[in-house]
Structure formats: C-alpha cells, structure tokens
C-alpha cells in the first residue's frame, strides 16, 4: 500500500549569511524562539498536516542535525512504515559528496521515494520559519489537476526582485517564472515549497540529471523545463506567517516577533498547531527576588538575577545580578555575568559574557546592525563589543571590537 504523499525536506544549507552562528552548524539546526530549532517548523507542519513520511536531505555539518532528529519521536515520526529519515548525499559528484543542486539532492534519493510509491511529493525548504497546513496546499493541487504547484506569497512590489516570482492568470495557472528579475511582472514570491505528481517529477529529475549543462536546480532548471513543456502548473497563495531567516537581521527580527504574537502572526503558544521540538530536559527556570523580567520568553533551566527586557532566552541561560539583557536573543547555556550589558544582539550557545562587559547597542537609525557572538566564545571582563561586530574568537578583558 503506497503513501499518498511523501515530504522531502531540503536541509543541506550552509547558511553562510549567518556567519558566526553557522560555522559548525547547518542552518536548519540553528536555535530559534527559545526552545526550537528552525527545522522544527517544517517537521511540525508535516505532522500537523497528516504527512508521516519525511526524508531530510542533509549535507553541511549534518551530525548535530542527525542527533537532534534521532528517531523522530518528538514529532511523532517514529513509524515502522514511513517516519522520518535523514538522507545524506551518497553519490561522489565530481570528487565531492555534496549535492550539486536542489534537484540533484532529490534525484539521489529517487529509490527512497519509490519505496513508498506515492502519488505526490512535497518538497520543503528546511530554513524558513513558517506555520503552514500542507493538506490545504495538497487539496488545491488535486483540485487543479496540477503536475506542479508552488506555494507563493504576495510581497511588496519594491522587494519583488529579490525573489523567484510566479506570473499567473486569473485561475492561478503559472504562465511565466522570473528568477530575481530587475523588472518584476508579479509580486507572487515562491516560498520554495512545491508539490509534484511523483511520476512527473521522477521523469524530469532523470532527464535533468542526464543534461550535462544543467545546474540541477529547481528554480533554474526543473521549473523552466516544466513551463517550456506546457505542463499544468499552479501557484497556491499562502497568507500566513512566513520568514526566510537567512540573515542575522531577519533571524533577530523573527525571534523578536515571537514576543508579539497578536501583531506578528507567529504564535508559538497555539495549542491547535503545536510546534514540536526535542526539548532540553532541564529543570524549570528560576527568577530571583530583585530580578526584573519584562515581555520576554524565558525557557527551561534559566537562572535570572538581573534585568531581562524584550528578549528571548534559550534553555539554561544565566543572567547574574546587575546584568542587563534587552532586545537580545541569547542561545542555550550562555552566562551573562554581573554588570554586563547585552543589547540588540544575538548570543550563540555556551557563550560567557564577562563582568561589566558591553555587547551591542540600541540602534540609532539602522536596525540591521545586530552584534553577533559565535558559539562557545568568552568575552572578557570590561570588554566592549560594538553594534556591528561579528565575533568568531574569544575577546580579552578590556578589549574593544566594532
């Protein structure tokens, strides 16, 4: 008995624009929103949408991701038939074992998909924060009798040229595809989530792999080829919360939006569409007498003796007496020592900020300056880390970095 639909989750991204945060971590494994990682969102969407067979295509620094996913139990994906499978690249493409492109990544795992003999395959991006019901998307695809459907979102016209755009007729049928055009004809941006009839996708993947001039990419090759052949292609409009968190400012902003679910549209406290994660297994958090905590998300195992305002603290963060944390994202196990001031920044996991050190500053005009400290780093006592700094190495006491 075949599955109706199998999900393939592209989680190979290096996330190079996250700099210090992704030196040793795949982008989908980056922590988000207090107790999650980015990959929890598409995985939870699958489960909540009734999709129980998911292949996760990894590539860059897969070990932490493999360990995190494990047998898939936290997402109810530990199934005897189906479930979650982490799929590394196994073809030696020109001497490297990396996928050549997004289409090649799926091509290498045709046999995995064939095992479940699905009617449809949904291809998902592993590096965006989005709550989406894929069953609505599939219903649209079936109703249109489509060979290919893509989830799209309206974006402001002035930003449209940053995206792959779908030009459609009044029935949502795709008539043209523009990849980051200078003169956009549409403001319907591809979210990078696709549904295909499996027999169609299989044929196009095999042909694409046989083409020596192809970059083996969905946006550059597969979608244009489908269009050229006049296949039935439709754009499914999604109007929920979606954010590509590929840059430091967008990752910081998405974390801040978690603190304002009414206005931002991202609600992590929603019992009807839970986001599941492999939690830390720590004790509860403790907020001491004299501590100040305002409009913040404080996760398991935190110890707060200082002041925390409009910030997200992941599991096991310590804020000592007299320390101030404001507009900040502080990832798991980090320690902010007494008198330190941490503002408008991202602190990665297991960082120590020394006594009376200063990290970041409230922006004067440009919100895109988000100071960032990479994982495992020690910032010495009285050091000053300016608002534009990207810190990869330990900083001595009293030193300044801007």
C-alpha positions in Angstrom: 0.0 0.0 0.0 1.7 3.2 -1.2 1.6 6.5 0.6 -0.5 9.3 -0.9 2.3 11.9 -0.3 5.9 11.9 0.8 7.7 15.0 2.0 11.3 15.8 1.1 12.9 18.4 3.3 15.9 20.3 1.9 18.1 20.8 5.0 21.6 21.0 3.5 22.0 24.7 3.7 25.3 26.1 5.0 23.6 29.4 5.9 26.7 31.4 5.1 25.0 34.7 5.7 24.5 33.7 9.4 28.3 33.9 9.7 29.4 33.1 13.2 26.2 31.2 14.0 26.7 28.5 11.3 30.4 27.9 11.3 29.9 24.4 12.6 26.1 24.1 12.3 23.7 23.6 9.4 21.3 26.4 9.0 18.2 24.3 9.8 19.8 23.3 13.1 20.1 26.9 14.3 18.2 27.5 17.5 15.1 29.7 17.3 12.4 31.1 19.6 13.6 29.9 23.0 13.2 26.1 22.7 13.2 25.3 19.0 15.4 24.9 16.0 14.5 26.1 12.5 13.8 22.6 11.3 11.1 22.0 13.9 8.8 24.2 11.8 8.6 22.2 8.6 8.7 18.9 10.6 5.8 20.0 12.8 3.9 21.3 9.8 4.2 17.8 8.2 2.8 16.1 11.3 0.0 18.6 11.8 -0.9 18.2 8.1 -1.1 14.4 8.3 2.2 13.7 6.4 4.0 10.9 8.2 6.9 10.1 5.8 9.7 12.7 5.6 13.1 12.5 4.0 15.5 15.1 5.4 18.3 15.9 2.9 21.4 16.9 4.8 24.8 17.9 3.6 26.7 20.7 5.5 27.6 19.7 9.1 24.9 17.0 9.4 26.0 15.5 12.7 24.1 17.8 15.1 21.1 17.6 12.9 21.2 13.8 12.8 21.5 13.7 16.6 18.7 16.2 17.0 16.3 14.4 14.7 17.1 10.9 16.1 14.2 8.5 15.5 11.8 11.4 15.1 9.8 10.6 18.3 9.3 14.2 19.5 7.4 14.9 16.2 5.5 11.6 16.3 7.6 10.5 13.3 8.9 7.2 14.7 7.0 4.9 12.4 7.6 1.4 11.2 6.4 2.3 7.7 7.3 5.8 6.9 8.5 8.1 9.6 11.5 10.4 9.4 14.8 9.5 7.6 17.9 11.6 7.5 19.4 11.1 4.0 23.0 12.1 3.4 24.4 12.5 -0.1 26.0 9.3 -1.4 27.0 9.9 -5.0 30.5 11.1 -5.5 29.7 14.0 -7.8 33.0 15.1 -9.5 35.0 14.0 -6.5 32.8 15.6 -3.9 30.0 14.0 -2.0 27.9 17.2 -1.9 24.6 17.6 -3.8 25.2 19.5 -7.0 21.9 21.4 -6.6 18.4 21.0 -5.1 17.1 18.8 -7.9 20.2 16.6 -7.7 19.6 16.2 -4.0 16.1 14.7 -4.7 17.4 12.7 -7.7 19.9 10.9 -5.5 17.0 9.7 -3.4 14.6 8.5 -6.1 14.8 5.0 -4.7 13.8 6.2 -1.2 10.7 7.8 -2.6 9.9 4.8 -4.8 9.8 2.6 -1.7 6.6 4.4 -0.7 5.2 4.6 -4.2 3.5 7.9 -3.5 1.1 9.8 -5.8 2.5 13.1 -4.8 5.8 14.5 -3.4 6.0 17.8 -1.4 9.4 19.5 -1.4 10.0 21.8 1.5 12.7 24.3 2.4 14.3 23.5 5.7 15.4 27.0 6.6 12.3 29.2 7.0 10.0 30.0 9.9 6.5 29.2 8.7 3.3 27.6 10.1 1.5 26.1 7.1 -1.2 23.5 6.6 0.2 21.4 3.7 -3.1 19.5 3.5 -4.8 22.7 2.1 -1.9 23.0 -0.4 -2.4 19.4 -1.5 -6.2 19.9 -1.8 -5.5 22.8 -4.1 -3.0 20.8 -6.2 -5.6 18.0 -6.7 -8.5 20.3 -7.5 -6.4 21.9 -10.2 -5.2 18.6 -11.6 -1.7 20.1 -11.4 1.6 18.4 -12.3 3.3 21.1 -10.2 2.2 23.6 -7.6 4.2 26.1 -5.7 3.3 28.0 -2.5 3.6 31.7 -3.1 3.2 34.8 -1.0 2.5 38.3 -2.0 5.5 40.5 -1.2 5.8 44.3 -1.5 6.5 45.3 -5.1 9.7 47.1 -4.2 11.1 43.9 -2.8 9.9 41.6 -5.5 13.1 41.5 -7.5 14.8 39.7 -4.5 12.6 36.6 -5.1 11.7 33.9 -7.7 8.4 35.2 -9.0 5.4 33.4 -10.5 3.4 35.2 -13.1 -0.2 33.7 -13.2 -3.5 34.1 -15.0 -6.8 34.6 -13.2 -7.1 30.9 -12.5 -3.7 30.8 -10.7 -2.1 29.0 -13.6 1.5 29.9 -14.0 2.3 31.5 -17.3 5.9 32.6 -16.6 8.6 32.3 -13.9 11.0 35.1 -13.2 14.2 34.4 -11.1 15.1 37.6 -9.2 14.2 39.8 -12.2 15.2 43.5 -12.5 11.7 44.3 -13.8 9.2 42.1 -11.9 5.9 41.3 -13.7 4.4 39.8 -10.5 4.7 40.1 -6.7 4.0 36.5 -6.0 7.2 35.2 -4.5 8.0 31.5 -4.4 8.3 30.2 -0.9 10.4 27.2 -2.1 7.7 24.7 -1.2 6.5 22.6 -4.1 4.0 19.7 -4.7 4.6 17.5 -7.7 2.9 14.4 -9.2 5.6 11.9 -8.4 5.6 10.4 -11.9 6.1 13.8 -13.4 8.9 14.8 -11.0 10.6 11.5 -11.4 10.8 11.9 -15.2 12.1 15.5 -15.0 14.7 14.6 -12.4 16.1 11.8 -14.6 16.2 14.0 -17.7 17.7 16.8 -15.8 20.5 14.6 -14.4 21.3 13.4 -17.9 21.7 17.0 -19.1 25.4 17.9 -18.8 24.6 21.6 -19.0 22.1 21.6 -16.1 22.8 23.1 -12.7 20.4 20.5 -11.3 18.4 23.2 -9.6 14.6 23.5 -9.2 14.5 27.3 -9.8 17.0 27.3 -12.7 16.2 24.1 -14.5 13.2 21.9 -13.4 10.6 24.7 -13.2 11.6 26.3 -16.5 11.6 22.9 -18.2 8.1 22.2 -16.9 6.9 25.6 -18.3 8.6 25.0 -21.6 6.7 21.7 -22.0 3.4 23.3 -21.2 2.8 21.3 -18.0 -0.1 22.1 -15.7 1.5 24.5 -13.2 -0.3 26.4 -10.5 0.5 29.0 -7.8 -1.1 28.4 -4.3 -1.4 31.6 -2.4 -0.4 31.4 1.3 -1.3 34.3 3.6 0.1 33.1 7.0 3.4 33.8 8.7 6.5 33.1 6.6 10.0 34.3 7.0 13.3 33.3 5.4 15.7 33.6 8.3 18.9 33.6 6.2 20.4 36.7 7.5 21.3 37.9 11.0 18.8 40.8 11.0 16.0 38.5 9.8 16.8 35.9 12.4 16.9 38.5 15.1 13.6 40.1 13.9 11.8 36.7 13.7 12.8 36.0 17.3 11.5 39.4 18.4 8.2 38.7 16.6 7.7 35.6 18.8 7.2 38.1 21.7 4.3 39.8 19.9 2.1 37.0 18.5 -1.0 39.2 18.2 0.6 41.5 15.6 3.3 39.4 14.0 1.2 36.4 13.1 3.7 33.9 14.6 2.1 32.2 17.7 4.3 29.6 19.4 1.7 29.3 22.2 -1.0 27.9 20.0 -2.3 24.5 21.1 -4.1 23.9 17.9 -1.0 23.9 15.7 1.8 22.9 18.0 5.5 23.3 17.0 7.2 20.2 18.5 10.9 20.1 19.5 13.4 17.9 21.2 13.4 19.8 24.5 16.4 20.3 26.8 15.2 18.0 29.7 16.3 20.8 32.1 14.6 21.9 35.3 12.2 24.8 35.4 13.6 28.3 35.3 14.1 30.5 38.4 13.7 34.2 38.7 15.2 35.6 41.9 13.9 38.3 44.1 15.1 41.7 42.8 15.3 40.4 39.2 13.3 42.3 36.5 11.8 40.4 33.6 9.5 42.2 31.1 7.9 40.9 27.9 10.4 38.1 27.4 10.5 34.4 26.7 12.4 32.6 29.4 13.0 28.9 28.8 13.8 25.8 30.9 16.7 25.9 33.3 17.3 29.7 33.1 18.5 31.5 36.3 17.7 35.2 36.3 19.1 37.5 38.9 19.5 40.7 36.8 17.2 42.5 34.3 15.8 41.0 31.1 13.6 43.0 28.8 12.0 42.1 25.4 14.4 39.2 24.9 14.4 35.5 24.2 16.5 33.3 26.5 17.0 29.7 25.5 17.5 26.8 28.0 20.0 27.1 30.8 20.9 30.8 30.3 22.2 32.6 33.5 21.9 36.3 34.0 23.8 37.4 37.1 22.9 40.2 39.4 23.3 43.7 37.9 23.4 42.4 34.4 21.1 43.9 31.8 19.7 42.0 28.7 17.5 43.9 26.3 16.2 43.2 22.8 18.5 40.2 22.7 18.5 36.6 21.6 20.6 34.5 24.0 21.0 30.9 23.0 21.3 27.9 25.3 23.8 27.6 28.2 25.2 31.1 27.9 26.2 33.1 31.0 25.9 36.8 31.3 28.0 37.9 34.3 27.2 40.7 36.8 27.2 44.2 35.5 27.4 43.1 31.8 25.1 44.9 29.4 23.8 43.0 26.4 21.5 44.8 23.9 20.1 44.3 20.4 22.3 41.3 19.6 22.4 37.5 19.1 24.5 35.5 21.5 25.1 31.9 20.3 25.2 28.8 22.5 27.6 28.4 25.5 29.0 31.9 25.4 30.3 33.6 28.6 30.0 37.4 28.8 32.4 38.7 31.4 31.6 41.1 34.3 30.8 44.7 33.2 31.3 43.9 29.5 29.1 45.5 26.9 27.8 43.7 23.9 25.8 45.5 21.2 23.8 48.7 21.5 20.4 50.0 20.6 20.4 51.1 17.0 20.5 54.8 16.1 18.6 54.6 12.8 19.8 51.3 11.3 18.1 48.2 12.9 20.2 45.9 10.6 23.2 46.2 12.9 22.8 43.2 15.2 26.0 42.4 17.1 26.6 38.6 17.0 28.8 36.4 19.2 29.6 32.9 17.9 29.2 29.7 20.0 31.5 28.8 22.9 33.2 32.2 22.9 34.3 34.0 26.1 34.1 37.8 26.2 36.4 39.1 28.9 35.5 41.4 31.8 35.0 45.1 30.7 35.3 44.2 27.0 33.2 46.3 24.6 31.6 44.6 21.5 30.1 47.3 19.2 26.8 47.1 17.4 28.2 45.9 14.1 30.6 43.3 15.5 30.6 39.6 14.3 32.7 37.8 16.9 34.3 34.5 15.9 37.1 34.3 18.6 37.5 35.0 22.3 37.8 38.6 23.3 40.3 39.6 26.1 39.2 41.7 29.1 39.1 45.4 28.3 39.4 44.9 24.5 37.1 46.5 22.0 35.7 45.2 18.8 33.4 47.1 16.5 
